[in-house]
Amino acid sequence: MAFGAYIRQKREAKGIQMNDFARQLEISPAYWSRIERDIEKPPKDELIRKAAEILGENVDDAFVEASRLPPDMRDDVGGLVRMYRKQATGDK
């Protein structure tokens, strides 16, 4: 699922109107609508984090849906890849 569709689904499940959500994010409803319709790419990190928090969702899950590493993990991409490969192959 694309980021916009993911966030729209979570927002609608919480019963939050799109205009109210955009207001909480302090951005234009038109811009947020384009994100939710996947016309725009996922927004900057701060908006992803804030959207997840408003919705009570896991911030890491929101970054995964945006096809992005959370900011605190970007400094060690090599370590993450090695850890993933080790787990995937069952190496010790």
Backbone bond lengths (Angstrom), bond angles and torsions (degrees), N, CA, C in turn:
res aa  C-N    CA-C-N  psi(-1)  N-CA   C-N-CA  omega(-1)  CA-C   N-CA-C  phi
1 M - - - 1.453 - - 1.534 108.30 -
2 A 1.303 116.99 138.87 1.459 121.69 178.55 1.530 109.59 -74.15
3 F 1.324 115.91 157.87 1.462 121.53 -176.99 1.531 112.06 -54.43
4 G 1.329 117.12 -49.53 1.461 120.43 -176.47 1.520 112.31 -59.46
5 A 1.315 116.85 -45.14 1.462 120.89 179.17 1.526 110.73 -64.81
6 Y 1.330 116.66 -38.99 1.474 122.05 178.24 1.530 110.13 -59.90
7 I 1.332 116.11 -50.88 1.460 120.32 -177.71 1.529 110.82 -66.43
8 R 1.316 117.14 -41.24 1.473 120.08 179.13 1.528 109.98 -60.32
9 Q 1.335 116.89 -44.20 1.467 121.04 179.45 1.533 110.69 -60.04
10 K 1.326 116.89 -44.72 1.470 120.52 -179.65 1.531 110.56 -67.07
11 R 1.339 117.15 -41.59 1.469 121.32 179.84 1.522 110.77 -62.84
12 E 1.325 116.36 -47.02 1.462 120.17 -179.53 1.522 111.34 -64.27
13 A 1.332 117.17 -37.04 1.464 120.80 178.50 1.533 111.16 -63.23
14 K 1.325 116.70 -29.65 1.475 121.58 178.23 1.525 111.77 -85.86
15 G 1.339 116.99 -6.46 1.449 120.60 179.01 1.526 113.79 73.53
16 I 1.329 116.60 26.42 1.463 121.15 179.87 1.528 108.64 -95.51
17 Q 1.312 116.16 125.80 1.457 121.04 177.36 1.530 109.78 -68.48
18 M 1.325 116.17 145.64 1.459 120.95 -176.90 1.524 111.84 -58.68
19 N 1.341 118.25 -42.79 1.461 120.67 179.42 1.531 111.54 -62.68
20 D 1.325 116.71 -40.01 1.466 120.75 177.93 1.530 110.85 -65.56
21 F 1.317 115.10 -40.35 1.466 120.08 179.61 1.527 110.27 -63.49
22 A 1.323 116.66 -47.05 1.466 120.83 178.49 1.524 110.62 -60.23
23 R 1.320 117.19 -39.44 1.459 121.04 178.50 1.533 110.53 -62.25
24 Q 1.339 116.47 -42.18 1.470 120.11 177.73 1.534 111.24 -63.96
25 L 1.328 115.95 -33.27 1.470 120.78 178.55 1.534 111.95 -80.16
26 E 1.336 115.31 -10.13 1.466 122.27 -178.92 1.528 111.99 62.29
27 I 1.339 114.40 43.76 1.469 120.92 176.08 1.523 108.98 -135.69
28 S 1.306 115.72 170.64 1.461 120.28 -178.95 1.529 110.74 -72.75
29 P 1.344 116.09 137.31 1.462 119.46 176.18 1.534 112.23 -58.73
30 A 1.318 117.64 -34.29 1.466 120.51 179.98 1.533 110.56 -63.26
31 Y 1.330 116.38 -43.40 1.465 120.61 178.70 1.535 110.10 -63.64
32 W 1.342 116.38 -46.25 1.466 118.73 -178.24 1.525 110.94 -65.73
33 S 1.309 117.21 -35.74 1.460 120.48 176.82 1.526 110.73 -60.34
34 R 1.328 116.99 -41.79 1.480 120.23 178.34 1.531 110.70 -64.49
35 I 1.331 117.10 -35.14 1.474 120.08 176.97 1.519 109.37 -65.41
36 E 1.322 116.85 -49.27 1.469 120.49 -177.92 1.525 112.66 -63.68
37 R 1.305 117.57 -26.86 1.463 120.92 177.91 1.527 111.18 -91.63
38 D 1.325 116.70 6.74 1.466 123.98 178.69 1.524 112.62 59.18
39 I 1.325 115.91 29.63 1.455 120.97 172.10 1.525 108.77 -82.68
40 E 1.336 115.22 -35.70 1.464 122.35 175.72 1.520 108.55 -100.81
41 K 1.309 115.57 152.49 1.467 120.66 173.29 1.522 108.66 -68.60
42 P 1.341 117.58 163.42 1.463 118.66 175.49 1.529 110.06 -53.53
43 P 1.325 116.33 145.66 1.467 120.27 -175.13 1.528 112.40 -74.40
44 K 1.315 114.53 -177.24 1.461 119.75 178.84 1.529 110.11 -62.20
45 D 1.315 114.77 158.86 1.467 122.10 -173.99 1.522 113.40 -51.11
46 E 1.316 117.01 -43.70 1.463 120.37 -176.74 1.525 111.24 -60.55
47 L 1.322 118.07 -38.75 1.468 120.04 178.57 1.524 111.87 -71.02
48 I 1.319 117.52 -34.82 1.467 120.27 175.95 1.525 109.55 -62.47
49 R 1.338 115.76 -47.20 1.467 120.72 -179.80 1.529 110.62 -61.53
50 K 1.321 116.16 -47.79 1.462 120.81 -176.85 1.531 111.04 -64.73
51 A 1.327 117.40 -41.36 1.464 120.94 178.56 1.528 110.66 -61.00
52 A 1.321 116.84 -44.87 1.465 120.83 179.21 1.526 110.58 -62.02
53 E 1.317 116.77 -42.77 1.462 120.01 -179.10 1.528 111.46 -66.00
54 I 1.327 117.62 -42.80 1.467 120.57 178.17 1.526 110.36 -59.67
55 L 1.324 116.35 -38.54 1.461 121.32 -178.11 1.522 113.52 -83.63
56 G 1.344 116.77 -6.61 1.461 119.79 -178.45 1.519 112.40 71.53
57 E 1.325 116.01 26.48 1.466 121.48 -179.41 1.523 110.07 -100.68
58 N 1.311 115.72 160.23 1.458 121.75 177.45 1.526 109.18 -67.63
59 V 1.326 116.15 125.58 1.460 121.26 -177.83 1.528 110.96 -61.84
60 D 1.329 117.76 -40.76 1.466 120.56 178.84 1.524 111.05 -60.20
61 D 1.339 116.93 -40.16 1.469 120.28 178.45 1.526 111.10 -62.13
62 A 1.324 116.57 -38.78 1.469 120.09 178.85 1.522 110.58 -64.29
63 F 1.342 117.27 -40.89 1.463 119.80 178.14 1.527 110.82 -66.87
64 V 1.313 117.49 -37.85 1.470 120.53 176.83 1.529 109.61 -61.27
65 E 1.329 117.50 -44.14 1.465 120.81 178.51 1.527 111.71 -63.39
66 A 1.330 116.28 -27.46 1.469 121.13 177.30 1.527 111.64 -85.53
67 S 1.336 116.50 3.11 1.475 122.88 -177.73 1.528 111.15 57.51
68 R 1.325 114.88 43.59 1.456 121.86 -178.78 1.516 110.49 -136.88
69 L 1.314 116.12 143.99 1.455 119.36 171.29 1.521 108.43 -73.85
70 P 1.331 117.46 143.68 1.460 118.87 173.12 1.537 109.21 -59.41
71 P 1.326 117.62 146.05 1.472 120.63 -175.57 1.521 114.80 -52.38
72 D 1.321 117.53 -37.48 1.467 119.52 -177.18 1.533 112.79 -72.04
73 M 1.312 118.56 -9.87 1.466 121.47 -179.16 1.531 112.44 -102.71
74 R 1.311 117.73 -8.21 1.462 121.16 -174.05 1.516 114.15 -70.87
75 D 1.312 117.35 -21.99 1.461 119.96 -178.07 1.526 112.67 -73.43
76 D 1.329 117.30 -17.25 1.460 119.82 -177.07 1.526 111.27 -129.72
77 V 1.316 116.49 52.34 1.464 120.53 179.72 1.525 110.44 -59.82
78 G 1.332 117.24 -41.09 1.461 120.57 179.10 1.518 112.31 -59.15
79 G 1.310 116.59 -44.15 1.464 120.75 178.46 1.519 111.75 -63.57
80 L 1.319 116.32 -38.91 1.465 120.21 178.48 1.521 111.34 -65.23
81 V 1.332 116.46 -42.73 1.467 120.48 179.67 1.531 109.57 -63.69
82 R 1.325 116.78 -45.97 1.473 119.60 179.57 1.522 111.56 -61.90
83 M 1.334 117.63 -41.89 1.456 121.12 179.24 1.532 110.09 -63.56
84 Y 1.329 116.97 -43.51 1.456 121.03 178.86 1.530 110.79 -61.89
85 R 1.312 116.14 -47.61 1.470 120.03 -178.62 1.519 111.01 -62.08
86 K 1.309 116.04 -40.15 1.466 120.55 179.60 1.520 110.08 -62.16
87 Q 1.327 117.24 -44.36 1.462 121.04 179.73 1.525 111.56 -68.93
88 A 1.323 116.76 -38.26 1.459 120.89 -178.16 1.512 112.85 -67.29
89 T 1.326 116.30 -34.14 1.457 119.21 -178.37 1.529 112.60 -95.89
90 G 1.338 116.26 -8.44 1.461 119.85 179.18 1.514 112.89 78.39
91 D 1.335 118.90 11.65 1.464 122.06 177.55 1.516 109.66 -66.90
92 K 1.292 114.14 151.06 1.474 121.03 178.05 1.502 110.23 -97.97
